Amino acid sequence: MRVYVFGLGHIGLATATWIAMHDYQVMGIDINPNVITAILDGTVTIEEYYQGEHIAHLAQSQIRQKKLSVTAEFIRVDRVPSIFMVAVGIADKEDGGQDLSPLISVLETIAPYLVSGDLLVLRTTLIPGTIDQFIIPWLRTLKVTMRLAYCPETIMETRAFEELENNPLILAGIDAESVSAAEAFLRSLSQAPVYRASNMRTAETVKVIQNIQRDVNIALINEIGEAALQLDVDIYELIALANTHPRVTLLKPGPGVGGYCLPNAYGYLRQGIDAGKCPLPLMSLARKQNAARPRKAFPLCKKEPGDYHHAD
Ligand SMILES: NC(=O)c1ccc[n+]([C@@H]2O[C@H](COP(=O)([O-])OP(=O)(O)OC[C@H]3O[C@@H](n4cnc5c(N)ncnc54)[C@H](O)[C@@H]3O)[C@@H](O)[C@H]2O)c1
């Protein structure tokens, strides 16, 4: 079966390579020609390895075996029902919303070439409600019957292949056929469990909530760390002893929250709900605390290790 993967950034390139490694015919499409050149030249700088081999070599090996092709211009190869996977990045707007133009541009690109039985699998992180509001109405304008599934991507940069192999997946579809087709495809790529959500909005919300849970818990442990400093208690000993209780799981303190998804999660949830009715004060405070954390952590980094307990 042929799979088209849109977006060959950190997530999309690893995904396209991984799918090709599982004996599908994959075409990766990225509108940025520099991305395509780097893949073809083997100069990709993304830090991902599988069994010791860098992603640039893994992708090139699949290209040499003619299982992966990459292009800046989408071309449908044949009229056989295929899979369209979307892993484009979504820019954030100033109001905390998402600029959906990359996703809409993919939909507009493929629309004239779709055939009945094609399956669209969205992996991009979305504000809860986006699929109901924007994608399903678009689907209804098509002259063909297309399947649609959403499976939010949860892999972590630098661990992409390990997590493509092992991370459990959350999956929703617009109908039973879509879910079954997407599940069969995803199960052919890893042994990891696939959990079905009853609808798209639930799957969108799960991804956002998984990240918010971490955002809040990171804020919590950083605050506990500050209290421990005041008490002259070793934070790592404190965590180790507290975590001996079966219902306690403290994280480790750190310089803040990075990456793409965690810092955006609170804003996505807020945009998806009526914040007047549900203002999310706890999550909001955690987000503010984490955004301010690097400024607090930086002076501590400058001190000698032995000075740590006496920092003010
Ligand atoms: N990076 C992570 O750690 C991570 C983890 C889990 C999920 N995600 C999600 O995965 C998605 C992609 O993230 P990423 O880190 O790979 O982003 P990225 O910015 O590294 O890559 C996105 C790629 O999409 C391309 N693109 C944009 N519009 C396009 C279009 N119309 N057609 C084809 N290509 C297009 C861009 O040129 C870019 O190369 C995001 O929704 C993100 O939330 C990211």
The ligand as an SDF file (V2000), in Angstrom:
LIG
                    3D

 44 48  0  0  0  0  0  0  0  0999 V2000
    8.4920   17.8750   17.8510 N   0  0  0  0  0  0  0  0  0  0  0  0
    7.9440   17.1360   18.7930 C   0  0  0  0  0  0  0  0  0  0  0  0
    8.5660   16.7720   19.7880 O   0  0  0  0  0  0  0  0  0  0  0  0
    6.5140   16.6740   18.6500 C   0  0  0  0  0  0  0  0  0  0  0  0
    6.0850   15.6210   19.4500 C   0  0  0  0  0  0  0  0  0  0  0  0
    4.7870   15.1570   19.2920 C   0  0  0  0  0  0  0  0  0  0  0  0
    3.9400   15.7750   18.3740 C   0  0  0  0  0  0  0  0  0  0  0  0
    4.3800   16.8220   17.6380 N   0  0  0  0  0  0  0  0  0  0  0  0
    3.4490   17.4090   16.6830 C   0  0  0  0  0  0  0  0  0  0  0  0
    3.8230   17.0120   15.3710 O   0  0  0  0  0  0  0  0  0  0  0  0
    3.5810   18.0780   14.4440 C   0  0  0  0  0  0  0  0  0  0  0  0
    4.8420   18.3440   13.6420 C   0  0  0  0  0  0  0  0  0  0  0  0
    5.8710   18.7580   14.5260 O   0  0  0  0  0  0  0  0  0  0  0  0
    7.3870   18.8630   14.0580 P   0  0  0  0  0  0  0  0  0  0  0  0
    8.1870   19.0380   15.3000 O   0  0  0  0  0  0  0  0  0  0  0  0
    7.7340   17.7690   13.1180 O   0  0  0  0  0  0  0  0  0  0  0  0
    7.3520   20.2350   13.2530 O   0  0  0  0  0  0  0  0  0  0  0  0
    8.4840   20.7940   12.2720 P   0  0  0  0  0  0  0  0  0  0  0  0
    8.2850   22.2550   12.2620 O   0  0  0  0  0  0  0  0  0  0  0  0
    9.8190   20.2150   12.6080 O   0  0  0  0  0  0  0  0  0  0  0  0
    8.0750   20.2070   10.8450 O   0  0  0  0  0  0  0  0  0  0  0  0
    6.9060   20.5320   10.1630 C   0  0  0  0  0  0  0  0  0  0  0  0
    7.2090   20.4240    8.6690 C   0  0  0  0  0  0  0  0  0  0  0  0
    5.9830   20.5910    7.9590 O   0  0  0  0  0  0  0  0  0  0  0  0
    6.3010   21.2550    6.7410 C   0  0  0  0  0  0  0  0  0  0  0  0
    5.0670   21.8130    6.1670 N   0  0  0  0  0  0  0  0  0  0  0  0
    4.3650   22.9020    6.5640 C   0  0  0  0  0  0  0  0  0  0  0  0
    3.2890   23.0720    5.7560 N   0  0  0  0  0  0  0  0  0  0  0  0
    3.3030   22.0560    4.8670 C   0  0  0  0  0  0  0  0  0  0  0  0
    2.4570   21.6660    3.7880 C   0  0  0  0  0  0  0  0  0  0  0  0
    1.3590   22.3660    3.4810 N   0  0  0  0  0  0  0  0  0  0  0  0
    2.7790   20.5620    3.0720 N   0  0  0  0  0  0  0  0  0  0  0  0
    3.8820   19.8460    3.3680 C   0  0  0  0  0  0  0  0  0  0  0  0
    4.7330   20.1590    4.3820 N   0  0  0  0  0  0  0  0  0  0  0  0
    4.4370   21.2500    5.1210 C   0  0  0  0  0  0  0  0  0  0  0  0
    7.3210   22.3070    7.1490 C   0  0  0  0  0  0  0  0  0  0  0  0
    8.0680   22.7750    6.0390 O   0  0  0  0  0  0  0  0  0  0  0  0
    8.1710   21.5250    8.1630 C   0  0  0  0  0  0  0  0  0  0  0  0
    9.3080   20.9220    7.5600 O   0  0  0  0  0  0  0  0  0  0  0  0
    3.1010   19.2670   15.2960 C   0  0  0  0  0  0  0  0  0  0  0  0
    1.6970   19.2960   15.2530 O   0  0  0  0  0  0  0  0  0  0  0  0
    3.5130   18.9360   16.6950 C   0  0  0  0  0  0  0  0  0  0  0  0
    2.5980   19.4160   17.6410 O   0  0  0  0  0  0  0  0  0  0  0  0
    5.6570   17.2800   17.7360 C   0  0  0  0  0  0  0  0  0  0  0  0
  1  2  1  0
  2  3  2  0
  2  4  1  0
  4  5  1  0
  4 44  2  0
  5  6  2  0
  6  7  1  0
  7  8  2  0
  8  9  1  0
  8 44  1  0
  9 10  1  0
  9 42  1  0
 10 11  1  0
 11 12  1  0
 11 40  1  0
 12 13  1  0
 13 14  1  0
 14 15  2  0
 14 16  1  0
 14 17  1  0
 17 18  1  0
 18 19  2  0
 18 20  1  0
 18 21  1  0
 21 22  1  0
 22 23  1  0
 23 24  1  0
 23 38  1  0
 24 25  1  0
 25 26  1  0
 25 36  1  0
 26 27  1  0
 26 35  1  0
 27 28  2  0
 28 29  1  0
 29 30  1  0
 29 35  2  0
 30 31  1  0
 30 32  2  0
 32 33  1  0
 33 34  2  0
 34 35  1  0
 36 37  1  0
 36 38  1  0
 38 39  1  0
 40 41  1  0
 40 42  1  0
 42 43  1  0
M  CHG  2   8   1  16  -1
M  END
$$$$
